[in-house]
Amino acid sequence: MILVDGVPSSQGTDTLMEHPLLLAASLSFKAKQEHNFSQSNLQTSMRSRWIYIFQREYATVDPQLVDYIGTDEATTCVGLVIRNRKNGMISVAHMDSPKVVEHGLTQMLSALVNHNDDHTDLDVHLIGGFEDVSSQHANGTSNSKNYAKLGGYSFPLCTKIIETLGRRQERFHIQTLFILSHNTRRDSQGNAYPIINGFMVETSTGSLIPARFDRTTRGPDEIVRRIRVCASGEDPSWNGKLLETYDTRADLFVIAASSWTLYQLHVALTLQHLSDAEILLSCSTSPSAEGPDFVDNERRQWDYLIKHPDWQYTFPKRQPRIFERSCDGVWKRLLPSTQDEPLFQNPLLRY
């Protein structure tokens, strides 16, 4: 059930976006200064306990253990924040496809809601997605429904999230709906770009600010977690699911295993020789809207896959990769016993 200002609503995405309360919330969020975060300023200007979420991941955090949780690099993706009003627990997901919405929402709520309570009140924020249709196709359109008819990735994802929230029994109080037209700017040629690509949530209050993160804050296990996004498409155990990342109760990063085939190696060997422009066109849903480090991030993933094409090197015996927080706030990997780690050879060396 969706509620706005305490009143149940069955309205569609377009109408909800124009609700006076949500329109004012979007304008307020847009006016906030975007913060650029690095590990150094997070540790000096803030307390050091934070969680970063990559594409298709989610994490549910306890404000007693985590001070901040955030994500960025969203263009056609949508960040979903759900906060339990009663206990302050917060779940954040970086959703990239309508296919992960229904099961993903169940995953988020599993550690957030007591299912014996039929009247759980949850605050919800949706941030991301934009009118990702070329200017020549978008000419003359004025609302999201028209954009949806022309294609694009953002509208189907936003609509699926709203529809799924509306069908569930939990009480979802929409606080922020900064999506689609609200999150779209255009250049002089009419090309569309997202205004905001990421955010940070302060867990003690549930407040959000626009944010960008540098490489030092996108950990732990950055490259492996990026690879899982593509690899999970080959792994049937992840069909329709968000990728598991963080153990809420133990305050550990537990990077659940994902397997892949040599097709990922084939892709890496094929794409590594392309130009930057060709990589953007081949690998992004919104080539003109990606950040400056998109291509470099892709190349680093391919380098890893070429060096370690067998997924069992990364996840021996399909065990997760576990990280604990050190006293200085840095995540340190808990290594398995060396006798439990099999030795895998690079398949390229066999021929």
NORGI-V98765 format. One record per pair of residues at least 12 apart in sequence whose ideal C-beta (glycine too) atoms are under 6 Angstrom apart, sorted by the first residue. I is the first residue (numbers start at 0). J is the second residue. If there is no record, write none. Layout:
# NORGI-V98765
I_J / I_J
This chain:
# NORGI-V98765
0_170 / 1_164 / 1_165 / 1_171 / 2_170 / 2_172 / 3_18 / 3_173 / 4_20 / 12_157 / 12_158 / 12_161 / 13_142 / 13_143 / 16_176 / 21_176 / 24_175 / 25_177 / 25_181 / 28_175 / 28_177 / 31_208 / 31_209 / 33_209 / 34_208 / 34_210 / 35_211 / 36_210 / 36_212 / 36_216 / 37_213 / 37_215 / 38_215 / 38_216 / 42_328 / 46_66 / 47_328 / 48_65 / 48_66 / 49_67 / 50_65 / 50_68 / 50_245 / 51_216 / 51_217 / 52_70 / 52_91 / 52_93 / 53_224 / 54_93 / 54_95 / 54_228 / 55_95 / 55_228 / 55_242 / 56_93 / 56_242 / 56_244 / 57_92 / 57_107 / 57_241 / 58_244 / 58_245 / 59_90 / 59_110 / 59_111 / 59_247 / 60_89 / 62_87 / 62_202 / 62_203 / 64_250 / 65_202 / 66_202 / 67_199 / 68_91 / 68_200 / 69_198 / 69_199 / 69_210 / 70_93 / 70_197 / 71_196 / 71_197 / 71_211 / 71_212 / 73_127 / 73_196 / 74_193 / 74_285 / 74_288 / 75_131 / 75_152 / 75_153 / 75_284 / 75_285 / 76_93 / 76_95 / 76_127 / 77_94 / 77_125 / 77_127 / 77_128 / 77_156 / 78_93 / 78_126 / 78_127 / 79_92 / 79_94 / 79_125 / 80_124 / 80_200 / 81_107 / 81_121 / 81_123 / 82_122 / 82_205 / 83_111 / 83_121 / 84_120 / 88_111 / 89_202 / 90_107 / 90_111 / 92_107 / 92_241 / 97_155 / 97_156 / 97_159 / 98_239 / 99_239 / 99_241 / 100_159 / 100_160 / 100_163 / 101_163 / 102_239 / 102_240 / 103_241 / 104_163 / 106_241 / 110_247 / 119_169 / 120_170 / 121_169 / 121_171 / 122_172 / 122_174 / 123_171 / 123_173 / 124_174 / 124_175 / 124_207 / 125_176 / 125_178 / 126_177 / 126_198 / 128_153 / 128_157 / 128_178 / 128_179 / 129_153 / 129_182 / 129_183 / 129_191 / 129_193 / 130_146 / 130_179 / 130_180 / 130_183 / 130_191 / 131_151 / 131_152 / 131_153 / 131_285 / 132_146 / 132_149 / 132_151 / 134_189 / 134_190 / 136_149 / 143_179 / 152_284 / 157_178 / 157_179 / 182_194 / 182_195 / 192_288 / 193_288 / 195_209 / 197_210 / 197_211 / 198_210 / 218_330 / 219_252 / 219_322 / 219_330 / 220_254 / 220_320 / 222_299 / 222_300 / 222_303 / 223_313 / 225_300 / 226_300 / 227_242 / 227_257 / 230_257 / 230_259 / 231_257 / 233_259 / 233_260 / 234_257 / 234_258 / 243_255 / 251_321 / 251_323 / 252_322 / 252_330 / 253_319 / 253_321 / 254_319 / 254_320 / 255_319 / 256_314 / 256_317 / 256_319 / 258_310 / 259_310 / 263_304 / 264_304 / 264_308 / 267_301 / 267_304 / 267_305 / 271_301 / 275_294 / 278_294 / 278_297 / 282_297 / 308_346 / 309_343 / 311_343 / 312_343 / 315_340 / 315_341 / 321_333
